[in-house]
């Protein structure tokens, strides 16, 4: 049995999970922002050394390398993507600014519109018109296309998005424009809406295509470097990339629509949470991931990660491809603490890995949450940090918080504690806002905390939210990397077909699902998976007339692709029943006297691959371990001598009563007063409110 490697690149650390059989080994090293593939290769070299192998020999024994990346997200956060232009149908130049009338906060009169990826001077139109049935009402004016190319070329455009009205029904004009752009602007990246998101409405499709064009060059450049590096080093299989949908697929597939890697790193953590939570008997999980740069929040309901297509607002742009719902706050270990107009602020700016927090000793000068944890005694400067790769330093930290304290009117330790309070409040409020918007009471859920800093704050946040139990897996420091090994190779695509349900043409339904099947088979075969290994979920998108958003439901689920036996004259009647059932589940009612309409068909296909085994973690007889030492620390109730436990010495059944600190290789688990930490027989931690 060969190795399987999961990788997740964060803003501060690059995480690795190595799976061989049932054994999992973890590693972290600092990310390399100048070329993130360098940090990946550094980590792979370390994994090879851990196995006593040379890099080439190790990679030769790797069955799969699965990679989650934040390259696309960082591009949108930093707004440093390609110079992007848009060519669209005459009269629809400003569709992207109308945003279907959407505003993130309708009560905030000061909320500015999002920065335009394609400012108006780079949004050009051409005479053409395709009608809703695919017929050509006005032929494409090719001379106007060439003129638009000339104007875009003068503006230094590097990537062109093409989105025409009803191109998802008849893409002929978009295809021809793409050919002309290739002729007139050689070397420019081209994204066409009928390939990126072949469905209505036009704002959704245009927005998704523009973002795809904006991030594509950076994603391509990064993946190309990484593929060449691992191949040159001895890896012979296809590099797999985590998708926003929670599945993985080959680089070749991702290059057709790089927008699918948005939020792929956080998606891995949610997939891993669903896997671990279900194995331990908890199907409703609040997932919180605090790393060096951000704090990610998601929910798992009924043991399933919430991957949805449609209205996914991500970095203020609508992304129509399927995405695991993850909300991100600028709150991580590297979040910078500062005073703004007399108010203490934490984040969203981050020190990242270069230069990093002051305590890293790499030239950082601005105090961060990691520095505050050093000041509070939660993190030690005596032991190795991040697996012993380097040690934290106190030099400069106290002076930085003394300056914050001077501005606020108190001392350095009080300033560090207030920074701890502020970031904790920011994260708890973020959870409340997100769960309230979903109609979920967090107190009814189990929290699963991961990331290098997640277990530091988990219990105190759970207490704020009324949560009684927190899971901290042994692998929590690199949990998103581990989640990529849980995710299955998958392809989830759709085709638009707007028609009253009782007027649906079975021949057209068959043709669309067959087209989706053929595409899936082609990419799965390239990844060395045969059609009989594939599980296919044939789905429909439907809505009642007048509704803005459609619901998706399964029409047929089976093994293998290409099965059309379920498409018969009764399919419309069955679809109505299935849709009404789904509508009742989602909204609590149905419109008994209205017939819904079809808006499209989808095919979600996947192949089951080996996943890391998770033990349920049955409880064993409790016993109290001895602490390794005492350290002066403030866990929210003032400084005192706090017991410190070495995670490597703890065994199933060990029970630790707070206040206490558990130091694992790559993370620190804080057991606050009023909490107990129990090690189950899987070696994972459960933090439980102590009601005795």
C-alpha positions as CSV (number, residue, x, y, z in Angstrom):
1,X,0.0,0.0,0.0
2,X,1.4,3.4,-1.0
3,X,1.3,6.7,0.6
4,X,-1.4,9.4,0.3
5,X,-0.5,13.0,1.1
6,X,-2.9,15.8,1.9
7,X,-1.7,19.4,1.7
8,X,-3.3,22.6,2.7
9,X,-1.6,26.0,2.1
10,X,-2.6,28.7,4.6
11,X,-1.5,32.3,4.9
12,X,1.0,31.4,7.6
13,X,1.6,27.7,7.6
14,X,1.5,24.9,4.9
15,X,0.0,21.7,6.5
16,X,0.7,18.1,5.6
17,X,-1.1,14.9,6.5
18,X,0.5,11.6,5.4
19,X,-1.6,8.5,5.3
20,X,-0.2,5.0,5.0
21,X,-2.8,2.3,5.8
22,X,-4.5,3.5,8.9
23,X,-1.5,5.5,10.2
24,X,-1.5,9.3,9.9
25,X,1.6,11.5,10.4
26,X,1.4,15.3,10.5
27,X,3.8,18.1,9.6
28,X,3.7,21.9,9.3
29,X,6.1,24.4,7.9
30,X,6.0,28.1,7.1
31,X,4.3,29.0,3.9
32,X,6.5,30.7,1.2
33,X,4.3,33.6,-0.2
34,X,6.9,34.4,-3.0
35,X,6.3,31.0,-4.5
36,X,4.0,28.7,-2.5
37,X,5.2,25.6,-4.4
38,X,8.6,26.0,-2.6
39,X,6.9,25.5,0.8
40,X,5.1,22.4,-0.6
41,X,8.3,20.8,-1.8
42,X,10.0,21.6,1.6
43,X,7.2,19.8,3.4
44,X,7.3,16.8,1.0
45,X,11.1,16.5,1.7
46,X,10.4,16.5,5.4
47,X,7.8,13.8,5.1
48,X,10.3,11.7,3.1
49,X,12.9,12.1,5.8
50,X,10.3,11.1,8.5
51,X,9.8,7.9,6.5
52,X,13.5,7.3,6.1
53,X,13.4,7.8,2.3
54,X,14.8,10.0,-0.3
55,X,12.4,12.4,-1.9
56,X,12.3,10.6,-5.3
57,X,11.8,7.2,-3.6
58,X,9.0,8.7,-1.4
59,X,7.2,10.4,-4.2
60,X,7.5,7.2,-6.3
61,X,5.6,5.4,-3.6
62,X,2.8,8.0,-3.4
63,X,-0.5,6.8,-4.8
64,X,-2.0,10.3,-4.5
65,X,-1.1,13.8,-3.6
66,X,-4.2,15.9,-2.8
67,X,-3.9,19.7,-2.6
68,X,-6.0,22.4,-1.2
69,X,-5.0,26.0,-2.0
70,X,-5.9,29.5,-1.2
71,X,-4.3,31.0,-4.3
72,X,-7.6,32.1,-5.8
73,X,-9.0,33.4,-2.4
74,X,-5.8,35.4,-1.8
75,X,-6.1,36.9,-5.3
76,X,-9.6,38.2,-4.4
77,X,-8.6,39.3,-0.9
78,X,-5.6,41.3,-2.2
79,X,-7.2,42.3,-5.5
80,X,-4.1,41.6,-7.4
81,X,-5.4,39.3,-10.2
82,X,-5.1,39.7,-13.9
83,X,-6.1,42.9,-15.7
84,X,-9.5,41.6,-16.8
85,X,-11.8,42.8,-19.6
86,X,-15.4,41.8,-20.4
87,X,-17.1,41.4,-23.8
88,X,-20.8,41.1,-23.5
89,X,-24.1,41.6,-25.4
90,X,-24.9,45.1,-26.5
91,X,-27.1,46.7,-23.8
92,X,-25.8,44.5,-20.9
93,X,-22.6,46.4,-20.1
94,X,-23.5,47.3,-16.5
95,X,-25.2,44.0,-15.5
96,X,-22.3,43.3,-13.1
97,X,-23.0,46.5,-11.2
98,X,-26.7,46.0,-10.8
99,X,-26.0,42.7,-8.8
100,X,-29.7,41.8,-9.0
101,X,-30.4,44.5,-6.5
102,X,-28.4,42.8,-3.8
103,X,-26.6,44.6,-1.0
104,X,-24.9,42.7,1.8
105,X,-26.3,45.0,4.5
106,X,-29.3,47.1,3.5
107,X,-29.1,49.2,6.7
108,X,-25.5,50.3,6.2
109,X,-25.7,53.6,4.2
110,X,-21.9,53.8,4.2
111,X,-21.3,50.4,2.7
112,X,-19.5,51.0,-0.6
113,X,-20.0,48.8,-3.6
114,X,-17.4,46.1,-4.2
115,X,-14.3,47.0,-6.1
116,X,-14.9,46.3,-9.8
117,X,-12.7,43.6,-11.3
118,X,-13.8,45.0,-14.7
119,X,-14.2,48.8,-14.5
120,X,-16.6,50.2,-17.0
121,X,-13.8,51.2,-19.5
122,X,-12.9,47.5,-19.7
123,X,-16.5,46.3,-20.1
124,X,-17.2,46.4,-23.9
125,X,-20.3,45.3,-25.8
126,X,-20.8,43.9,-29.3
127,X,-24.0,43.7,-31.4
128,X,-25.5,40.2,-31.3
129,X,-28.5,38.5,-29.9
130,X,-29.5,34.9,-29.2
131,X,-33.1,34.3,-28.0
132,X,-34.2,32.1,-25.1
133,X,-34.8,29.2,-27.5
134,X,-31.3,29.4,-29.0
135,X,-32.3,31.0,-32.3
136,X,-30.2,33.9,-33.6
137,X,-32.1,37.1,-33.6
138,X,-29.1,39.3,-34.5
139,X,-25.9,37.9,-36.1
140,X,-22.6,38.5,-34.4
141,X,-20.8,41.7,-35.6
142,X,-17.3,40.3,-35.9
143,X,-15.8,43.7,-36.8
144,X,-17.1,45.1,-33.5
145,X,-15.4,42.2,-31.7
146,X,-12.1,43.0,-33.3
147,X,-12.5,46.7,-32.4
148,X,-13.3,45.7,-28.8
149,X,-10.1,43.5,-28.8
150,X,-8.1,46.5,-30.0
151,X,-9.5,48.7,-27.2
152,X,-8.8,46.0,-24.5
153,X,-5.3,45.5,-25.9
154,X,-4.5,49.1,-25.5
155,X,-5.5,48.9,-21.8
156,X,-3.1,46.1,-21.2
157,X,-5.8,43.4,-20.6
158,X,-4.3,40.0,-19.7
159,X,-7.5,38.0,-19.3
160,X,-10.9,38.3,-21.1
161,X,-14.3,37.2,-19.8
162,X,-16.9,36.5,-22.5
163,X,-20.6,36.4,-21.4
164,X,-23.4,36.8,-23.8
165,X,-27.1,36.6,-23.3
166,X,-28.5,33.1,-23.6
167,X,-25.1,31.6,-24.5
168,X,-25.9,28.7,-22.3
169,X,-28.6,27.7,-24.8
170,X,-26.6,28.4,-28.0
171,X,-22.9,29.1,-27.4
172,X,-22.0,29.7,-31.1
173,X,-21.4,33.4,-30.7
174,X,-19.3,33.0,-27.6
175,X,-17.1,30.4,-29.3
176,X,-16.5,32.7,-32.2
177,X,-15.6,35.6,-30.0
178,X,-13.1,33.4,-28.2
179,X,-11.5,32.5,-31.5
180,X,-11.3,36.2,-32.5
181,X,-9.8,37.1,-29.1
182,X,-7.2,34.4,-29.6
183,X,-6.3,35.9,-33.0
184,X,-6.3,39.5,-32.0
185,X,-4.8,39.1,-28.5
186,X,-2.4,36.2,-28.6
187,X,-1.4,34.9,-25.1
188,X,-4.4,36.4,-23.4
189,X,-6.4,34.1,-21.1
190,X,-10.0,33.6,-22.2
191,X,-13.0,32.5,-20.1
192,X,-16.4,31.8,-21.7
193,X,-19.5,31.8,-19.7
194,X,-21.0,28.7,-21.4
195,X,-18.1,26.7,-20.1
196,X,-17.7,28.3,-16.7
197,X,-21.4,28.4,-15.7
198,X,-23.8,27.3,-18.4
199,X,-27.0,28.5,-16.8
200,X,-29.2,31.5,-16.2
201,X,-29.6,34.2,-14.9
202,X,-27.1,36.4,-16.7
203,X,-25.7,38.3,-13.6
204,X,-24.8,35.0,-11.9
205,X,-23.1,33.7,-15.1
206,X,-21.3,37.0,-15.8
207,X,-20.1,37.4,-12.2
208,X,-18.8,33.9,-12.0
209,X,-17.0,34.2,-15.4
210,X,-15.4,37.5,-14.6
211,X,-14.0,36.1,-11.3
212,X,-12.8,33.0,-13.2
213,X,-11.0,35.2,-15.7
214,X,-9.5,37.3,-12.9
215,X,-8.0,34.5,-10.9
216,X,-7.2,32.1,-13.7
217,X,-3.6,33.3,-14.6
218,X,-2.4,33.1,-11.0
219,X,-4.0,29.7,-10.4
220,X,-2.6,28.3,-13.7
221,X,0.8,29.7,-12.9
222,X,0.9,28.2,-9.4
223,X,-0.4,24.8,-10.4
224,X,1.9,24.6,-13.4
225,X,4.9,25.3,-11.1
226,X,3.8,22.7,-8.6
227,X,3.0,20.0,-11.2
228,X,6.5,20.5,-12.7
229,X,8.2,20.5,-9.4
230,X,6.6,17.2,-8.1
231,X,7.0,15.5,-11.4
232,X,10.7,16.5,-11.7
233,X,11.1,15.2,-8.1
234,X,9.7,11.8,-8.9
235,X,5.9,11.8,-8.6
236,X,4.3,9.9,-11.5
237,X,0.5,10.1,-10.8
238,X,-1.9,12.9,-11.4
239,X,-1.8,15.8,-8.8
240,X,-5.3,16.1,-7.4
241,X,-6.7,19.5,-6.3
242,X,-9.4,20.2,-3.7
243,X,-12.5,21.9,-5.1
244,X,-14.8,24.4,-3.4
245,X,-17.6,21.7,-3.7
246,X,-15.7,19.5,-1.2
247,X,-14.5,17.0,-3.8
248,X,-11.2,16.6,-5.5
249,X,-10.2,16.4,-9.2
250,X,-7.2,16.5,-11.5
251,X,-5.3,19.7,-12.4
252,X,-6.5,19.2,-16.0
253,X,-10.1,19.4,-14.9
254,X,-9.5,22.4,-12.7
255,X,-7.7,24.3,-15.5
256,X,-10.9,24.3,-17.4
257,X,-12.6,26.3,-14.6
258,X,-10.1,27.5,-12.0
259,X,-12.8,29.3,-10.0
260,X,-13.6,25.8,-8.6
261,X,-10.6,26.0,-6.3
262,X,-12.0,29.0,-4.4
263,X,-12.1,28.2,-0.6
264,X,-10.8,24.8,-1.3
265,X,-8.6,24.8,1.8
266,X,-11.4,25.6,4.2
267,X,-13.7,23.1,2.4
268,X,-11.2,20.3,3.3
269,X,-11.6,21.1,7.0
270,X,-15.4,20.9,6.7
271,X,-15.3,17.6,4.8
272,X,-13.0,16.3,7.5
273,X,-15.3,17.5,10.3
274,X,-18.3,15.7,8.8
275,X,-16.2,12.5,8.5
276,X,-15.0,12.7,12.1
277,X,-18.3,13.9,13.6
278,X,-20.3,11.2,12.1
279,X,-17.8,8.5,13.2
280,X,-18.1,9.8,16.8
281,X,-21.9,9.9,16.7
282,X,-22.3,13.7,16.3
283,X,-24.1,14.6,13.1
284,X,-24.7,18.3,13.8
285,X,-21.3,20.0,14.0
286,X,-20.2,23.7,14.3
287,X,-16.8,23.7,12.5
288,X,-14.4,26.4,13.6
289,X,-10.9,26.7,12.1
290,X,-8.5,29.3,13.5
291,X,-5.2,29.4,11.7
292,X,-2.5,32.0,11.4
293,X,-4.5,34.4,9.1
294,X,-8.2,33.7,9.4
295,X,-11.1,32.2,11.3
296,X,-13.3,29.9,9.2
297,X,-16.8,29.0,10.3
298,X,-19.2,26.4,8.8
299,X,-21.9,24.0,9.9
300,X,-22.4,20.3,9.2
301,X,-26.1,19.2,9.5
302,X,-27.1,15.6,9.4
303,X,-23.5,14.5,8.8
304,X,-23.2,16.3,5.5
305,X,-21.1,19.2,4.5
306,X,-23.4,22.0,3.0
307,X,-22.1,22.2,-0.6
308,X,-24.6,24.3,-2.7
309,X,-24.6,25.8,-6.1
310,X,-26.3,29.1,-6.7
311,X,-26.1,32.2,-4.5
312,X,-22.6,32.0,-3.1
313,X,-21.4,35.5,-2.3
314,X,-17.6,35.1,-1.9
315,X,-15.4,38.2,-1.3
316,X,-18.4,40.2,-2.4
317,X,-18.7,38.5,-5.8
318,X,-21.3,36.0,-6.7
319,X,-19.8,32.6,-7.5
320,X,-22.4,30.2,-9.1
321,X,-20.4,26.9,-8.9
322,X,-21.0,24.5,-6.0
323,X,-19.3,25.6,-2.8
324,X,-19.1,24.3,0.7
325,X,-20.5,27.1,2.8
326,X,-17.6,28.6,4.7
327,X,-17.6,32.1,6.3
328,X,-14.2,33.7,6.9
329,X,-13.2,36.3,9.4
330,X,-9.9,38.2,9.6
331,X,-9.1,36.7,13.0
332,X,-6.1,34.4,13.3
333,X,-2.9,34.0,15.2
334,X,-1.2,36.5,12.9
335,X,-4.0,39.1,13.2
336,X,-2.4,42.5,14.1
337,X,-3.5,44.2,17.3
338,X,-3.7,48.0,17.1
339,X,-5.5,51.1,18.5
340,X,-7.8,52.9,16.1
341,X,-9.2,56.3,17.2
342,X,-9.0,55.1,20.9
343,X,-10.6,51.7,20.2
344,X,-8.7,48.5,20.5
345,X,-8.8,46.5,17.2
346,X,-7.7,43.1,16.2
347,X,-7.3,42.3,12.5
348,X,-8.3,41.9,9.7
349,X,-4.7,42.6,8.6
350,X,-2.4,39.8,9.3
351,X,1.4,39.5,9.7
352,X,1.3,36.2,7.8
353,X,4.4,34.1,7.6
354,X,6.7,36.9,6.4
355,X,7.6,38.6,8.6
356,X,5.1,37.0,11.0
357,X,4.4,37.8,14.6
358,X,7.1,39.5,16.7
359,X,7.7,36.3,18.7
360,X,8.7,34.4,15.5
361,X,11.9,36.5,15.5
362,X,11.7,37.0,11.7
363,X,11.6,40.8,11.7
364,X,7.9,41.3,12.7
365,X,7.3,44.6,14.5
366,X,3.5,44.7,14.9
367,X,1.9,42.8,17.9
368,X,-0.4,39.9,17.0
369,X,-2.7,37.4,18.7
370,X,0.2,34.9,18.8
371,X,2.3,37.5,20.6
372,X,-0.6,38.1,23.0
373,X,-0.7,34.3,23.8
374,X,3.0,34.5,24.6
375,X,2.4,37.4,26.9
376,X,-0.4,35.6,28.7
377,X,1.7,32.4,29.1
378,X,-0.6,30.3,27.0
379,X,2.2,29.7,24.5
380,X,5.7,28.8,25.8
381,X,9.0,30.3,24.7
382,X,10.8,27.4,26.4
383,X,9.8,24.6,23.9
384,X,9.9,24.2,20.2
385,X,7.0,25.7,18.2
386,X,5.3,24.1,15.2
387,X,6.8,20.7,15.7
388,X,10.1,22.1,16.9
389,X,10.8,23.9,13.6
390,X,11.7,27.0,15.6
391,X,11.2,28.6,19.0
392,X,9.1,31.6,20.0
393,X,10.8,34.6,21.5
394,X,9.6,37.2,24.0
395,X,12.1,39.9,22.9
396,X,10.1,42.9,21.6
397,X,6.7,41.5,22.5
398,X,6.3,43.2,25.8
399,X,7.4,46.5,24.4
400,X,4.8,46.3,21.6
401,X,2.0,45.6,24.1
402,X,3.3,48.3,26.4
403,X,2.8,50.8,23.6
404,X,-0.8,49.6,23.1
405,X,-1.3,49.8,26.9
406,X,0.1,53.3,26.9
407,X,-2.5,54.4,24.3
408,X,-5.3,52.6,26.2
409,X,-4.2,53.7,29.7
410,X,-2.9,50.5,31.3
411,X,0.0,48.0,31.3
412,X,1.4,45.5,28.7
413,X,-0.2,42.4,30.2
414,X,-3.6,44.1,30.5
415,X,-3.3,45.1,26.8
416,X,-2.4,41.5,25.7
417,X,-5.4,40.2,27.7
418,X,-7.8,42.8,26.1
419,X,-6.5,41.7,22.7
420,X,-7.4,38.1,23.7
421,X,-10.9,39.3,24.7
422,X,-11.5,41.3,21.6
423,X,-10.5,38.6,19.1
424,X,-12.6,36.0,21.1
425,X,-15.6,38.3,21.0
426,X,-15.1,38.9,17.3
427,X,-15.1,35.2,16.6
428,X,-18.1,34.4,18.9
429,X,-20.1,37.2,17.3
430,X,-19.2,35.9,13.9
431,X,-20.6,32.5,14.9
432,X,-23.8,34.0,16.2
433,X,-24.4,36.1,13.1
434,X,-23.8,33.1,10.8
435,X,-25.9,30.6,12.7
436,X,-28.7,33.1,13.2
437,X,-28.8,33.7,9.5
438,X,-29.3,29.9,9.0
439,X,-31.9,29.6,11.7
440,X,-29.6,27.4,13.8
441,X,-29.1,27.5,17.6
442,X,-25.4,26.9,18.2
443,X,-26.1,25.6,21.7
444,X,-27.7,22.5,20.2
445,X,-24.6,21.6,18.3
446,X,-21.2,20.1,19.1
447,X,-18.2,22.3,18.3
448,X,-15.3,20.8,16.4
449,X,-12.2,23.0,16.7
450,X,-9.1,22.7,14.5
451,X,-6.3,24.7,13.0
452,X,-3.2,25.6,14.9
453,X,-5.1,28.1,17.1
454,X,-8.6,26.7,17.1
455,X,-8.2,24.6,20.3
456,X,-6.7,27.6,22.1
457,X,-10.0,29.5,22.0
458,X,-12.6,26.7,21.5
459,X,-13.8,26.1,25.0
460,X,-14.2,29.8,26.0
461,X,-16.1,30.4,22.7
462,X,-18.3,27.4,23.3
463,X,-19.1,28.7,26.8
464,X,-20.1,32.1,25.3
465,X,-22.3,30.3,22.8
466,X,-23.9,27.9,25.3
467,X,-22.2,24.8,23.7
468,X,-21.6,22.0,26.1
469,X,-19.1,19.8,24.2
470,X,-16.1,20.5,22.0
471,X,-14.2,17.9,19.9
472,X,-10.5,18.4,19.3
473,X,-9.1,15.6,17.0
474,X,-5.5,14.6,17.5
475,X,-5.0,15.7,13.9
476,X,-6.7,19.1,14.4
477,X,-3.5,21.2,13.7
478,X,-3.5,20.0,10.0
479,X,-7.1,19.1,9.8
480,X,-7.8,20.8,6.4
481,X,-4.9,18.8,4.9
482,X,-6.4,15.6,6.5
483,X,-9.8,16.6,5.1
484,X,-8.4,16.5,1.5
485,X,-7.7,12.8,2.0
486,X,-11.3,12.3,3.1
487,X,-12.7,14.0,0.0
488,X,-13.6,11.9,-3.0
489,X,-12.7,12.6,-6.6
490,X,-15.9,14.3,-7.9
491,X,-17.4,16.3,-10.7
492,X,-20.5,18.4,-10.2
493,X,-21.9,20.2,-13.3
494,X,-25.2,21.4,-14.6
495,X,-27.0,22.4,-17.8
496,X,-29.7,25.0,-18.1
497,X,-33.2,24.0,-19.4
498,X,-36.0,26.3,-18.5
499,X,-39.4,24.7,-19.1
500,X,-42.7,24.0,-17.3
501,X,-42.3,20.6,-15.8
502,X,-45.2,19.0,-17.7
503,X,-43.7,20.2,-21.0
504,X,-40.3,18.7,-20.5
505,X,-38.8,17.0,-23.5
506,X,-37.5,13.6,-22.4
507,X,-35.2,13.4,-25.5
508,X,-33.6,16.8,-24.5
509,X,-33.2,15.7,-20.8
510,X,-31.5,12.5,-22.0
511,X,-29.2,14.5,-24.3
512,X,-28.2,16.9,-21.5
513,X,-27.5,14.2,-18.9
514,X,-25.6,12.2,-21.6
515,X,-23.4,15.2,-22.3
516,X,-22.6,15.6,-18.6
517,X,-21.9,11.9,-18.3
518,X,-19.5,12.0,-21.3
519,X,-17.5,14.9,-19.8
520,X,-17.3,13.1,-16.4
521,X,-16.2,9.8,-17.9
522,X,-13.5,11.6,-19.9
523,X,-12.0,13.3,-16.8
524,X,-12.4,10.3,-14.5
525,X,-10.6,8.1,-17.1
526,X,-7.8,10.6,-17.2
527,X,-7.5,10.2,-13.5
528,X,-7.4,6.4,-13.9
529,X,-10.9,5.7,-12.7
530,X,-13.2,3.5,-14.7
531,X,-16.9,4.2,-15.3
532,X,-18.1,1.3,-13.1
533,X,-16.3,2.9,-10.1
534,X,-18.4,6.1,-10.4
535,X,-21.5,6.8,-8.4
536,X,-23.8,9.2,-10.2
537,X,-26.5,11.4,-8.8
538,X,-28.8,12.6,-11.6
539,X,-30.5,15.8,-10.3
540,X,-33.0,18.5,-11.3
541,X,-33.2,22.2,-10.4
542,X,-36.8,23.3,-10.0
543,X,-38.8,26.2,-8.6
544,X,-42.3,27.5,-8.5
545,X,-43.1,30.2,-11.1
546,X,-42.0,33.6,-9.7
547,X,-39.4,32.2,-7.3
548,X,-35.9,33.6,-7.7
549,X,-34.0,30.5,-6.6
550,X,-34.4,26.9,-7.5
551,X,-34.0,23.8,-5.3
552,X,-31.9,20.8,-6.3
553,X,-33.0,17.2,-5.7
554,X,-32.0,13.7,-6.8
555,X,-34.0,12.1,-9.5
556,X,-31.9,8.9,-9.8
557,X,-28.8,7.6,-8.0
558,X,-26.8,4.7,-9.3
559,X,-23.5,3.1,-10.0
560,X,-21.9,3.9,-13.3
561,X,-22.5,6.7,-15.8
562,X,-24.7,6.8,-18.9
563,X,-27.8,5.2,-17.4
564,X,-30.9,6.8,-19.0
565,X,-33.5,4.1,-18.0
566,X,-35.0,6.3,-15.4
567,X,-36.0,8.9,-18.1
568,X,-39.5,8.0,-19.2
569,X,-42.9,9.5,-19.7
570,X,-43.5,9.5,-16.0
571,X,-40.4,11.5,-15.1
572,X,-42.3,14.8,-14.9
573,X,-44.8,13.4,-12.4
574,X,-42.1,11.9,-10.2
575,X,-40.1,15.2,-10.4
576,X,-43.1,17.2,-9.1
577,X,-43.4,14.8,-6.1
578,X,-39.7,14.9,-5.4
579,X,-39.6,18.7,-5.7
580,X,-42.6,19.2,-3.4
581,X,-41.0,17.0,-0.8
582,X,-37.7,19.0,-1.0
583,X,-39.6,22.3,-0.8
584,X,-41.5,21.1,2.3
585,X,-38.1,20.2,3.9
586,X,-36.5,23.5,3.0
587,X,-39.4,26.0,3.5
588,X,-42.0,24.2,5.5
589,X,-44.8,24.4,2.9
590,X,-45.8,23.6,-0.7
591,X,-48.0,25.3,-3.2
592,X,-50.5,22.6,-3.8
593,X,-52.2,24.2,-6.8
594,X,-49.1,25.3,-8.7
595,X,-47.0,23.3,-11.0
596,X,-43.2,24.0,-10.8
597,X,-40.9,24.6,-13.6
598,X,-37.5,23.0,-14.4
599,X,-34.5,25.4,-14.6
600,X,-31.8,22.8,-15.3
601,X,-30.3,19.4,-14.8
602,X,-27.2,18.4,-12.8
603,X,-25.0,15.4,-12.6
604,X,-23.0,15.0,-9.4
605,X,-20.6,12.1,-9.8
606,X,-17.9,10.7,-7.5
607,X,-15.6,7.8,-6.8
608,X,-15.1,6.5,-3.3
609,X,-11.4,6.3,-2.3
610,X,-9.8,5.2,1.0
611,X,-10.2,7.6,3.9
612,X,-8.4,7.9,7.2
613,X,-10.0,5.6,9.7
614,X,-11.7,7.3,12.6
615,X,-12.3,5.5,15.9
616,X,-15.6,6.3,17.6
617,X,-13.8,7.0,20.8
618,X,-15.7,5.1,23.4
619,X,-15.0,6.3,27.0
620,X,-12.7,4.4,29.3
621,X,-12.2,4.5,33.0
622,X,-11.1,8.0,33.9
623,X,-7.7,8.7,35.6
624,X,-5.9,11.9,36.4
625,X,-2.4,12.4,35.0
626,X,0.3,14.4,36.6
627,X,1.2,17.8,35.0
628,X,4.7,18.1,33.4
629,X,5.2,21.5,35.1
630,X,3.5,24.7,36.2
631,X,3.6,28.0,34.2
632,X,2.4,31.5,35.0
633,X,-0.6,32.0,32.7
634,X,-3.8,34.0,32.4
635,X,-6.7,31.9,31.1
636,X,-9.3,34.6,31.7
637,X,-9.2,34.6,35.5
638,X,-5.9,36.4,36.1
639,X,-2.4,35.1,36.2
640,X,-1.7,32.0,38.3
641,X,0.4,28.9,38.3
642,X,-1.3,26.8,35.6
643,X,-0.7,23.0,35.1
644,X,1.0,22.2,31.8
645,X,0.5,18.7,30.3
646,X,2.5,17.2,27.5
647,X,0.1,15.7,24.9
648,X,2.6,13.0,24.0
649,X,2.3,11.5,27.5
650,X,-1.5,11.5,27.7
651,X,-3.3,8.2,27.1
652,X,-7.0,7.1,26.7
653,X,-8.9,7.7,29.9
654,X,-6.8,10.6,31.1
655,X,-9.0,13.4,32.4
656,X,-7.8,17.0,33.0
657,X,-9.7,19.5,34.9
658,X,-9.3,23.2,34.0
659,X,-7.7,25.6,34.3
660,X,-4.9,23.8,32.4
661,X,-2.9,23.8,29.2
662,X,-2.2,20.8,27.0
663,X,0.8,21.2,24.6
664,X,0.6,19.0,21.5
665,X,3.2,18.9,18.8
666,X,1.5,21.4,16.5
667,X,-1.1,23.0,18.7
668,X,-2.1,24.1,22.2
669,X,-5.3,23.0,23.8
670,X,-6.6,25.3,26.6
671,X,-8.8,23.8,29.2
672,X,-10.5,26.8,30.8
673,X,-11.9,26.9,34.3
674,X,-15.2,25.0,34.5
675,X,-14.2,22.6,31.7
676,X,-12.7,19.1,31.6
677,X,-10.6,17.5,28.9
678,X,-11.0,13.8,28.3
679,X,-8.8,11.7,26.1
680,X,-10.9,9.0,24.4
681,X,-9.6,5.6,23.2
682,X,-9.0,7.1,19.7
683,X,-6.5,9.6,21.3
684,X,-8.8,12.5,20.5
685,X,-9.9,15.1,23.0
686,X,-13.4,16.0,24.2
687,X,-13.8,19.2,26.2
688,X,-16.9,19.0,28.3
689,X,-18.5,21.6,30.6
690,X,-17.9,20.6,34.1
691,X,-21.3,20.9,35.9
692,X,-20.2,19.2,39.1
